[in-house]
Amino acid sequence: MLDIVKATFPGEDFDSDTIHLGCENTQSASSELACLWREAKTGLEETGTSILLADTTLVSLYKFCRRVQEVMSNTASNYNLSRLFTGIAFGAISSLLALSTLWSHINFLTADGLSFLTTLILYNIMMFASSYVEEEQQFWYWITACWFVVLHVMR
């Protein structure tokens, strides 16, 4: 876990031996994590090779792990929502414009028309999922495109 935090916050010194009293008063999440790690590291060094860790060391490790979990989960889902909504609006407008030109050419009562309509609706619903910016949407994009090619070739 420490390696991941170090990679996320490369400018922070996690290996320093300087301990500040009260890690809650630090200026940023990265300095708070570095402070909590230094407290836990000091406790581990004082315990040495003993199997039983002191209660204070366990508490320090627990506080560090919990705070890392909070910071890293916020980092992983820190999306620029205004750009996300702008992209969704552009996508919806372009889809409506494309559909308006195709509306008279597509018969939605056939198997491929119903497949197209169902996939279009489900794909648009999926755009509002939290995984919109992740890899899962790539799968659906390529599968849908391949499916329409198959339907076109079979026609």
ChimeraX commands (.cxc) that place a marker at each C-alpha (Angstrom):
marker #1 position 0.00,0.00,0.00 radius 0.5
marker #1 position 2.88,2.32,0.79 radius 0.5
marker #1 position 4.37,1.83,-2.69 radius 0.5
marker #1 position 1.08,2.86,-4.31 radius 0.5
marker #1 position 0.85,5.97,-2.15 radius 0.5
marker #1 position 4.49,6.85,-2.91 radius 0.5
marker #1 position 3.80,6.50,-6.63 radius 0.5
marker #1 position 0.66,8.65,-6.35 radius 0.5
marker #1 position 2.42,11.39,-4.37 radius 0.5
marker #1 position 6.04,11.36,-5.58 radius 0.5
marker #1 position 6.81,14.80,-4.15 radius 0.5
marker #1 position 6.15,13.69,-0.57 radius 0.5
marker #1 position 8.92,12.35,1.66 radius 0.5
marker #1 position 7.62,9.16,3.30 radius 0.5
marker #1 position 11.08,8.03,4.42 radius 0.5
marker #1 position 11.96,11.00,6.61 radius 0.5
marker #1 position 12.42,10.42,10.33 radius 0.5
marker #1 position 10.86,13.76,11.26 radius 0.5
marker #1 position 7.54,13.34,13.07 radius 0.5
marker #1 position 5.18,16.23,13.54 radius 0.5
marker #1 position 2.76,16.08,16.41 radius 0.5
marker #1 position -0.81,15.85,15.22 radius 0.5
marker #1 position -1.02,14.65,11.63 radius 0.5
marker #1 position -4.54,16.06,11.34 radius 0.5
marker #1 position -3.15,19.62,11.07 radius 0.5
marker #1 position -1.18,19.00,7.88 radius 0.5
marker #1 position -1.75,21.08,4.76 radius 0.5
marker #1 position -2.60,18.32,2.28 radius 0.5
marker #1 position -3.72,14.71,2.14 radius 0.5
marker #1 position -0.29,13.63,0.92 radius 0.5
marker #1 position 1.49,15.29,3.88 radius 0.5
marker #1 position -1.04,13.74,6.25 radius 0.5
marker #1 position -0.36,10.29,4.79 radius 0.5
marker #1 position 3.39,10.84,5.05 radius 0.5
marker #1 position 3.00,11.94,8.67 radius 0.5
marker #1 position 0.81,8.93,9.52 radius 0.5
marker #1 position 3.31,6.58,7.86 radius 0.5
marker #1 position 6.22,8.09,9.80 radius 0.5
marker #1 position 4.29,7.52,13.05 radius 0.5
marker #1 position 3.57,3.91,12.10 radius 0.5
marker #1 position 7.16,3.36,10.92 radius 0.5
marker #1 position 8.53,4.68,14.21 radius 0.5
marker #1 position 6.28,2.27,16.11 radius 0.5
marker #1 position 7.42,-0.63,13.94 radius 0.5
marker #1 position 11.08,0.26,14.46 radius 0.5
marker #1 position 10.59,0.47,18.22 radius 0.5
marker #1 position 8.89,-2.93,18.28 radius 0.5
marker #1 position 11.75,-4.48,16.32 radius 0.5
marker #1 position 11.39,-8.11,15.29 radius 0.5
marker #1 position 8.80,-8.91,17.95 radius 0.5
marker #1 position 5.75,-10.77,16.67 radius 0.5
marker #1 position 3.47,-8.89,19.02 radius 0.5
marker #1 position 3.04,-5.27,18.04 radius 0.5
marker #1 position 2.31,-2.63,20.62 radius 0.5
marker #1 position -1.23,-1.29,20.69 radius 0.5
marker #1 position -0.04,2.18,19.69 radius 0.5
marker #1 position 1.76,0.72,16.66 radius 0.5
marker #1 position -1.36,-1.16,15.59 radius 0.5
marker #1 position -3.45,1.97,16.00 radius 0.5
marker #1 position -0.92,3.97,13.94 radius 0.5
marker #1 position -0.92,1.35,11.17 radius 0.5
marker #1 position -4.71,1.20,11.22 radius 0.5
marker #1 position -5.03,4.99,10.98 radius 0.5
marker #1 position -2.55,5.06,8.09 radius 0.5
marker #1 position -4.36,2.28,6.19 radius 0.5
marker #1 position -7.81,3.82,6.68 radius 0.5
marker #1 position -6.64,7.24,5.56 radius 0.5
marker #1 position -4.87,5.74,2.52 radius 0.5
marker #1 position -8.10,3.97,1.61 radius 0.5
marker #1 position -10.09,7.21,1.84 radius 0.5
marker #1 position -7.58,9.29,-0.13 radius 0.5
marker #1 position -6.99,6.68,-2.84 radius 0.5
marker #1 position -10.70,5.98,-3.38 radius 0.5
marker #1 position -11.29,9.73,-3.80 radius 0.5
marker #1 position -8.33,9.93,-6.18 radius 0.5
marker #1 position -9.66,7.06,-8.29 radius 0.5
marker #1 position -13.06,8.66,-8.76 radius 0.5
marker #1 position -12.06,12.29,-9.09 radius 0.5
marker #1 position -13.73,13.03,-12.45 radius 0.5
marker #1 position -14.14,16.39,-14.10 radius 0.5
marker #1 position -17.95,16.30,-14.08 radius 0.5
marker #1 position -18.47,19.45,-16.14 radius 0.5
marker #1 position -16.50,17.94,-19.02 radius 0.5
marker #1 position -18.30,14.64,-18.54 radius 0.5
marker #1 position -21.73,16.32,-18.80 radius 0.5
marker #1 position -20.58,18.38,-21.79 radius 0.5
marker #1 position -19.49,15.18,-23.54 radius 0.5
marker #1 position -22.80,13.50,-22.76 radius 0.5
marker #1 position -24.70,16.50,-24.15 radius 0.5
marker #1 position -22.65,16.49,-27.37 radius 0.5
marker #1 position -23.14,12.73,-27.68 radius 0.5
marker #1 position -26.91,13.03,-27.21 radius 0.5
marker #1 position -27.19,15.86,-29.73 radius 0.5
marker #1 position -25.10,14.05,-32.34 radius 0.5
marker #1 position -27.09,10.83,-31.79 radius 0.5
marker #1 position -30.37,12.67,-32.27 radius 0.5
marker #1 position -29.09,14.35,-35.42 radius 0.5
marker #1 position -27.84,11.05,-36.82 radius 0.5
marker #1 position -31.11,9.29,-35.97 radius 0.5
marker #1 position -33.16,12.05,-37.53 radius 0.5
marker #1 position -31.43,11.51,-40.88 radius 0.5
marker #1 position -31.78,7.73,-40.66 radius 0.5
marker #1 position -35.31,7.63,-39.26 radius 0.5
marker #1 position -37.05,7.11,-42.61 radius 0.5
marker #1 position -34.50,4.48,-43.75 radius 0.5
marker #1 position -34.61,2.20,-40.69 radius 0.5
marker #1 position -37.53,-0.12,-40.13 radius 0.5
marker #1 position -37.64,-0.66,-36.37 radius 0.5
marker #1 position -40.09,-3.56,-36.71 radius 0.5
marker #1 position -37.48,-5.95,-38.12 radius 0.5
marker #1 position -35.04,-8.01,-36.06 radius 0.5
marker #1 position -32.06,-5.83,-36.87 radius 0.5
marker #1 position -34.09,-2.65,-36.30 radius 0.5
marker #1 position -35.21,-3.84,-32.86 radius 0.5
marker #1 position -31.65,-4.93,-32.06 radius 0.5
marker #1 position -30.41,-1.51,-33.09 radius 0.5
marker #1 position -33.01,0.32,-31.02 radius 0.5
marker #1 position -32.50,-1.89,-27.95 radius 0.5
marker #1 position -28.72,-1.58,-28.12 radius 0.5
marker #1 position -28.95,2.17,-28.62 radius 0.5
marker #1 position -31.20,2.60,-25.58 radius 0.5
marker #1 position -29.12,0.29,-23.36 radius 0.5
marker #1 position -25.86,1.88,-24.47 radius 0.5
marker #1 position -27.19,5.37,-23.68 radius 0.5
marker #1 position -28.35,4.22,-20.23 radius 0.5
marker #1 position -24.92,2.74,-19.59 radius 0.5
marker #1 position -23.33,6.13,-20.28 radius 0.5
marker #1 position -24.65,7.33,-16.93 radius 0.5
marker #1 position -22.91,4.55,-15.00 radius 0.5
marker #1 position -19.82,5.29,-12.95 radius 0.5
marker #1 position -17.75,3.14,-15.30 radius 0.5
marker #1 position -18.42,5.51,-18.19 radius 0.5
marker #1 position -14.81,6.61,-18.30 radius 0.5
marker #1 position -13.39,3.13,-17.83 radius 0.5
marker #1 position -12.67,0.24,-20.16 radius 0.5
marker #1 position -16.06,-1.49,-19.99 radius 0.5
marker #1 position -17.61,1.03,-22.33 radius 0.5
marker #1 position -14.97,0.14,-24.96 radius 0.5
marker #1 position -16.21,-3.46,-24.94 radius 0.5
marker #1 position -19.78,-2.40,-25.64 radius 0.5
marker #1 position -18.71,0.06,-28.33 radius 0.5
marker #1 position -16.79,-2.56,-30.33 radius 0.5
marker #1 position -19.30,-5.39,-29.78 radius 0.5
marker #1 position -22.14,-3.15,-30.96 radius 0.5
marker #1 position -20.24,-2.03,-34.05 radius 0.5
marker #1 position -19.34,-5.65,-34.92 radius 0.5
marker #1 position -22.94,-6.76,-34.39 radius 0.5
marker #1 position -24.22,-4.15,-36.85 radius 0.5
marker #1 position -21.63,-5.22,-39.41 radius 0.5
marker #1 position -22.80,-8.83,-39.03 radius 0.5
marker #1 position -26.44,-7.79,-39.44 radius 0.5
marker #1 position -25.62,-5.74,-42.50 radius 0.5
marker #1 position -23.62,-8.56,-44.14 radius 0.5
marker #1 position -26.36,-11.12,-43.40 radius 0.5
marker #1 position -29.00,-8.90,-45.03 radius 0.5
marker link #1:1,2 radius 0.2
marker link #1:2,3 radius 0.2
marker link #1:3,4 radius 0.2
marker link #1:4,5 radius 0.2
marker link #1:5,6 radius 0.2
marker link #1:6,7 radius 0.2
marker link #1:7,8 radius 0.2
marker link #1:8,9 radius 0.2
marker link #1:9,10 radius 0.2
marker link #1:10,11 radius 0.2
marker link #1:11,12 radius 0.2
marker link #1:12,13 radius 0.2
marker link #1:13,14 radius 0.2
marker link #1:14,15 radius 0.2
marker link #1:15,16 radius 0.2
marker link #1:16,17 radius 0.2
marker link #1:17,18 radius 0.2
marker link #1:18,19 radius 0.2
marker link #1:19,20 radius 0.2
marker link #1:20,21 radius 0.2
marker link #1:21,22 radius 0.2
marker link #1:22,23 radius 0.2
marker link #1:23,24 radius 0.2
marker link #1:24,25 radius 0.2
marker link #1:25,26 radius 0.2
marker link #1:26,27 radius 0.2
marker link #1:27,28 radius 0.2
marker link #1:28,29 radius 0.2
marker link #1:29,30 radius 0.2
marker link #1:30,31 radius 0.2
marker link #1:31,32 radius 0.2
marker link #1:32,33 radius 0.2
marker link #1:33,34 radius 0.2
marker link #1:34,35 radius 0.2
marker link #1:35,36 radius 0.2
marker link #1:36,37 radius 0.2
marker link #1:37,38 radius 0.2
marker link #1:38,39 radius 0.2
marker link #1:39,40 radius 0.2
marker link #1:40,41 radius 0.2
marker link #1:41,42 radius 0.2
marker link #1:42,43 radius 0.2
marker link #1:43,44 radius 0.2
marker link #1:44,45 radius 0.2
marker link #1:45,46 radius 0.2
marker link #1:46,47 radius 0.2
marker link #1:47,48 radius 0.2
marker link #1:48,49 radius 0.2
marker link #1:49,50 radius 0.2
marker link #1:50,51 radius 0.2
marker link #1:51,52 radius 0.2
marker link #1:52,53 radius 0.2
marker link #1:53,54 radius 0.2
marker link #1:54,55 radius 0.2
marker link #1:55,56 radius 0.2
marker link #1:56,57 radius 0.2
marker link #1:57,58 radius 0.2
marker link #1:58,59 radius 0.2
marker link #1:59,60 radius 0.2
marker link #1:60,61 radius 0.2
marker link #1:61,62 radius 0.2
marker link #1:62,63 radius 0.2
marker link #1:63,64 radius 0.2
marker link #1:64,65 radius 0.2
marker link #1:65,66 radius 0.2
marker link #1:66,67 radius 0.2
marker link #1:67,68 radius 0.2
marker link #1:68,69 radius 0.2
marker link #1:69,70 radius 0.2
marker link #1:70,71 radius 0.2
marker link #1:71,72 radius 0.2
marker link #1:72,73 radius 0.2
marker link #1:73,74 radius 0.2
marker link #1:74,75 radius 0.2
marker link #1:75,76 radius 0.2
marker link #1:76,77 radius 0.2
marker link #1:77,78 radius 0.2
marker link #1:78,79 radius 0.2
marker link #1:79,80 radius 0.2
marker link #1:80,81 radius 0.2
marker link #1:81,82 radius 0.2
marker link #1:82,83 radius 0.2
marker link #1:83,84 radius 0.2
marker link #1:84,85 radius 0.2
marker link #1:85,86 radius 0.2
marker link #1:86,87 radius 0.2
marker link #1:87,88 radius 0.2
marker link #1:88,89 radius 0.2
marker link #1:89,90 radius 0.2
marker link #1:90,91 radius 0.2
marker link #1:91,92 radius 0.2
marker link #1:92,93 radius 0.2
marker link #1:93,94 radius 0.2
marker link #1:94,95 radius 0.2
marker link #1:95,96 radius 0.2
marker link #1:96,97 radius 0.2
marker link #1:97,98 radius 0.2
marker link #1:98,99 radius 0.2
marker link #1:99,100 radius 0.2
marker link #1:100,101 radius 0.2
marker link #1:101,102 radius 0.2
marker link #1:102,103 radius 0.2
marker link #1:103,104 radius 0.2
marker link #1:104,105 radius 0.2
marker link #1:105,106 radius 0.2
marker link #1:106,107 radius 0.2
marker link #1:107,108 radius 0.2
marker link #1:108,109 radius 0.2
marker link #1:109,110 radius 0.2
marker link #1:110,111 radius 0.2
marker link #1:111,112 radius 0.2
marker link #1:112,113 radius 0.2
marker link #1:113,114 radius 0.2
marker link #1:114,115 radius 0.2
marker link #1:115,116 radius 0.2
marker link #1:116,117 radius 0.2
marker link #1:117,118 radius 0.2
marker link #1:118,119 radius 0.2
marker link #1:119,120 radius 0.2
marker link #1:120,121 radius 0.2
marker link #1:121,122 radius 0.2
marker link #1:122,123 radius 0.2
marker link #1:123,124 radius 0.2
marker link #1:124,125 radius 0.2
marker link #1:125,126 radius 0.2
marker link #1:126,127 radius 0.2
marker link #1:127,128 radius 0.2
marker link #1:128,129 radius 0.2
marker link #1:129,130 radius 0.2
marker link #1:130,131 radius 0.2
marker link #1:131,132 radius 0.2
marker link #1:132,133 radius 0.2
marker link #1:133,134 radius 0.2
marker link #1:134,135 radius 0.2
marker link #1:135,136 radius 0.2
marker link #1:136,137 radius 0.2
marker link #1:137,138 radius 0.2
marker link #1:138,139 radius 0.2
marker link #1:139,140 radius 0.2
marker link #1:140,141 radius 0.2
marker link #1:141,142 radius 0.2
marker link #1:142,143 radius 0.2
marker link #1:143,144 radius 0.2
marker link #1:144,145 radius 0.2
marker link #1:145,146 radius 0.2
marker link #1:146,147 radius 0.2
marker link #1:147,148 radius 0.2
marker link #1:148,149 radius 0.2
marker link #1:149,150 radius 0.2
marker link #1:150,151 radius 0.2
marker link #1:151,152 radius 0.2
marker link #1:152,153 radius 0.2
marker link #1:153,154 radius 0.2
marker link #1:154,155 radius 0.2
view
